Amino acid sequence: MDKLHIFLVMFFISLIMSVQSPIFTPYAAMVGASGVLIGIMLSVSQLANLTGNLIAGPLVDRFGKRIFITLPLLVSGILFIAHGVVGDSVSLLALRAMNGFSLAFLIPAAMALLSGYAKNSVQQGKNMAINGILGTIASIVAPVIGGQLGVSIGYANTYFVIGSGLILTSIYTMKFINERQIVMMKRNSKTVLSLWDVLTTPGLQVVFLTGFAVMYIHGVLIYEIPYLTVEKGLSTAVTGQLFSYFGIGTFISLSLLFINRFDPVKRLILGLFGMCISLFALFNSLLSLSILVFLIGVFFGIMMPAMATALTDVVSSEGHGRAFGVMSAVYSLGMIFSTFFTGIIRSFISPYFIAFLIGMVVLTLIGYSKLQSPSPTKSY
C-alpha cells in the first residue's frame, strides 16, 4: 500500500508539472523575453536544479526521503502561483531559478524511496517502468490540458492551477507517504559509495553519459516545440498535442515490461541509437514532425527505466540518494546545455542536428567503454 501512494504522488507530480510544458515559452515571450533569454531561463532553472541535486543526494541518505518530497512540493506550489503574477522577464527568470532549486530535492528522494521496494534487479526495473508508465500517461494528458487551459483561462491563471495542484499534492504526501521501506534489495558484492565514488565508477559513467545525451535531446524538443507557438503563430493546443505524441510513444515502450529482462546497458545503446536516427530524419524532414516526435518518445521510454536499473545494479540502497542525486544532476546538465545552446544557435543551424551529433558522440564513447570492459552488467 505504501508503494501505491508513492506511485500516485509521482503521477500527480508528473501530471501537474507537465501542464506547463506548452505554455511557458509563449508566456515568457508575452512578458517580454527574447528567444535567447527564454533559453537562458530554461538553462538557469536547470543549473539551479543541478546544484540542488548534488546537495540533495547526501541529505536524502542522511535525513530520510519523506521530508524532501513534501517540502519541495509545497515551496514549488507557492513559486508557481507567483509565476502567475509576474510582471517582467527578470522576475520570471528569478522564479524559474528558485523553482529549479526547490524541485532538485524532490526526484532523488522519490526515486530513492521507490527503489527500496524491490527484491531484485528485474523487479526494480518493473517498478521503474510502472512509475514511467504513470508518468507517461500524465505527460500525454497534461500538455493537452495545459494547452487548452492556456487558451481558455490564460497563462497566468494556468499557473495558479499548477501551483494549487502541487500544494494539494504536498498535503497528500504529509498524510500518506511513510519513510519505512518494506523490502530491501538483495546485495552481493555491492558497497556503499561516496559521492566521489558515484562520479568515478565505470559502470555508472556509462549511465551518466547516456543520461546527458538523452536530456540534451529532450531539452531541444522542450525548447523547439513550444517555440512553434511563437514562430508560426500556432495555438498552444497544437504544441500540447505534439508533446502528447511523445508521451504516447513513451507509454507504448514502457508497457512492454518483458524488456526489463534484458541487459540495461544494451537497452541504453538501442534507445540512444534510435533517438539519433529519429533526429537525423527530423532535421532532414524525412517524416512528419508528429511521427518523429512519437518515435523519439518510444526510444525515450526504452531508456529511462534502463538507466535507473543500471544505477541500482551497482549502488547499495544506502547510497541510492547520492546516486539518484548525481543522475538527476546529469539530467539537469544535459538540459542546461541544450536549452542554452538552442536559444543561441537556432537562427543559423538546426538544433536537431547538434543534438544528433551529441547523441552519436556519446554512443561512440559507450561502445568504446563496452569494448574496454566486455562483461556487461546483468539485470537478472
N, C-alpha and C positions, 0 to 999 in steps of 0.2 A: 504493500500500500504506500509506503514511503516513496518508493521509486515512481509510482504513478503520479504523486504530487510533483516530483522533480520534472517528469515529462510534461505535465500540464504547465508548470511555470515556464519551462523552456519554450513551450509552444506559444504561450501568451507573450513572452518577450519577443520572439521572432515575429509574431503577428503584428504587435503594436509598433515595433521598430521599423518593419518593412513598409508600413503605411506611408512613411515619409519619403521613400525612395523616389517616387516620380515628382515630388513637389519641391524638394529642396533647391534644385538648380533654378527653376523658374522663380521661386520665392526670393532667392538670393539676388537674381537679376532684377527683380522688381524693386528691391530696396537699394539698388544702385551698384551692385557688384559686377565687375567686368569678368570676362571669361578666365583671365589669368587669376583674378582674385578668388573666383569660385574654386579653381584648382588649389590655390593656397589654403582656402578654408577647409577643404577636404583633407589636405595634407597635414595642416596644423592639428586637426581633430585626431588624425591617426598618430601623429607624433606624440600628442598628449596621451593617447591610448597606449602607445608603445612604452612610454615612461612608466605609466601606471601598471602595465603588465609585469614589468621587471620588479617593481616594488611589491606587487600583489602576490607573486608566487610564494616567497618565503613567509609572508604574513598569513596566507591561507593555510600553509602547512603548520604554522605555529599556533594560530588563534582559532582555527576552525573555519568551516566554509559558510555556515548559515548567515553570519553577520555580514559577510562580504557579498551575499546575494541580496539580502533585504535592504541594507543601507544604500547601495548604489542605485537600486531601483527607485527608492524614494527621492534621492537627490536628482537623479536624471529626470524624473517626472516633473519636478519643480523647474528644472532648467528648460525642458521642452515647452512648458507653459510660458516661460519667459521668451522663448522664440517667437511666440505669437504677438508679443507687444514690442518687439524690437523696432527701432526707428531708422537704423542706418547699418551699413555693411560692416563697420568696425565693431559695433556691438554684437552683430551676428557672429563675427569671427571669434570674439571673446567667448560667447556662449558655446560655440562649437568646441573650442579648446577645453573649456571646463567640463562639458558633457563627455567628451572623449576620455578625459582622465577619470571621471567618476565611473564610467562603464567598464574601464580597464580591469576593475576588480571582479566584475560580475562573471564573465565567461570562464576564467580559470577556476573560480570557486565552484561554479555549477558543474563544469566538466569533471573536476576532481571529485566532487560528491557523487556524481553519477558513475564514475569509474570504479567506485567501491562496491558496486552491486553486480559483480561478475565472478564466476568461478574459474574461468579460463579465457584464453585469447579469443576463441570463437564466440563465446557469449559476450565478451567485451565488444567485439565487432558488431554483434546483433544489437546490443544496447545503443551503440553509437549510430547504427543505421536507423533504428527506430526513432531515436532523437532527431536524426537527419530527416526522416520521412515527415515527422510532425512539423519540423521547422520549414520543410519544403512546402507542405500544404499551406502553411502560413504565408510563405513567400509567393505562392500562386495567387492566393486570395487577396492578400494585403495591398499589393500595388494597384490592383483594380479598385479596391476600396479607397485607397489614397488618392488615386486619380479622380474618382468620382466625387470624393469629398472636396478636393481642390476646386472642382468645377462648381459644385452645388453650394458649399458654405464658405469657400475662400481658403487661402493658405493659412492665414492667421488662426482661424477657428479650427482648422485641422490640427494645428499644433496644440491647441487646447485639449482636443480629444486625445491626442497621443500622450500628453503629459498626465491627464487624468487616468488613462488606462494603466500607465506604469505605476502610478501611486496606488491604485486598487490592487495591482499585482503584488506590490510590496506588502500591502496589508495581508494578502493571501499567504505570502511566504511566512509572515510572522506567526500565523496560526497553524499552518500545515507542514512546513518544512522542518525536519529534525536533523540534528547533527549526526546521530548514530548511523553507522554503516553496518548493514545486516550481514553482508557477505564480504569476505576478503579473498582477493586473488591468490591462487597458488603460486608460490615462489620457488624457483630453482636456485640459480646462482646469482640472482639479481641483488644489487646493493643499493642503499640509499645514496643518491647523488647530490653533491653540492651544486650550486648554480653554475660554477665554472665547469664542473664535470658534465652537466647537461649541455653546455655550449660546445664542448670539445669531444663528446662521444661520437665516434664514427657512425654508428647505427642511427643516431639522431640527426647527424648533419645532412643525411640524405632527405630525411623528413623536412628539415628546416629549409633546405634549398628548394624542395618541391613546393612547400607552403608559400615561400616568397613568390615563386613564379605564378602559382595559381591565384594568389591575391593580387599580383600585378595585373594579370589578365582580367580578373573580376573588377578591379578598380577602373580599368579602361571602360568596361561596359557600364559601370555605375555612372561614370562621367559622361560618356558619349550618348547613351540612350536618352537620358532626360534632356540633354542639350538639343535634341531634335525639336523639343518644345519651343526653345528659344530661336533656333536657327531656321527651322522650316515652318514655324507657326502652327505646329500640331497641337492637338488637345493633350492635356496630361493623362486623359483616359487612354489614349493611344499608346503613350510610353509605358503606362501601367500594364497594358496588355502584353507589351514586349517583355517586360520583366516576368510576367506570368508564364510566357513560353519557356523562359529559362527555368522557372520553378517546376513546370510540368516535366521537362527533361530530367531534372534532378530527381524528382519524385519517382519516375519510372525506374531509373537505375538503382535508387536506394531500396525500392521494393523487391529487387532481386536478391533476397537475403542469402541465397546459396553462394553468392560471390564472396561472402566473408570467409569461406573455407579456403580461399586461395591466398598465397603469399602477399602480404600488404604492399611490399616494395614493388612487386610485379604489377599490382593494381595501380600504383602511383605512376609507373612508367607508361602503362597503357593509357591511363587517363590524361596525362600531360601530353602524350603524343597526339591523342585525339583532339585535345584543345588547340594544339598548334596547327594541325591540319585544318580545323574549322576556321581558325584565324586567317590562315592562308587563303581559304576560299572567301572569307569575308572582305579582305582588303582588295581582292581581285574581282569581287562582285560575281562569283561563280554561282551562287544560290541566293535566294531571298534572305533578307535580314532576319525575319521571323524563324525560318528553318535553321539558320546557322546559330542563332541565339539558343534555340531549343537543343541543338547538338552539343553546344558548349555546356549547357546545363546537364546533359546526360553524362558527360565525362567528369564534370564537377562532382556529380553525385557518386561516381565510382571512387573518387579520390578522397573525399572528406572523411568517411569512416576509416579508410585505409591509413590515413595519417594519424588518427587517434589511436588505432590499434597498434601500429608500428611503434608509437611512442610508449604505450603501456606494456608492450612486449619487452622493453628494455629497462624501464624505470619501475621501482617498487612503489607501493601505494603511498608510503610516507613521503615520497618525492614528487607525487603527481601534481601538487600545487605549483612547485617550481617548474616542472616540465611543461605543463599546460600554460603557465605564465610566459615562458620563453616562446612557446609555439604561438601564443596569441601576439606576442611582441613581433615575431617574424611576420605574421599576417599583417600587422599594422605597418611594418616597414615596407612590405610589398605595396600596400595601399598608398602609403606616403609617396613613394617614388612614382607610382602610376598616375595618381591624380595630379601631382605637381608637374611632371613632365608632359602629361597630356594637355594640360592647360597652356603650356608654353609652345609645344611643337605642333599642335593640331592644325595651325594655319598653313604649314608648309610641308608636312609629312603625315602620313596616316598613323595614328596611334596604334591601330590594329597591327600594322607591320612591325612596329617596335616591340609590341607585346609578343608577336610571333618569334622575333629574334631572341628575346629573353627566354622564352619557353624552350626554344631549341638549344640554346647555350646550356641551360640548366639540365635539359635532357641528356646532353653530351657529357656533362660532369657526372651525372648519376650513372650513366653507362660506364664511364671510366672507373668510378668508385666500385661498381659491381665486378669489373674485371680484376681490380686490385684485391677485392675480398669476395671470392666466388661462392662462399657459403651464405645463402640467403637466410634472413630471419624467418622462422617458421611461425605460422599463425594458428597452428593446430597441433 
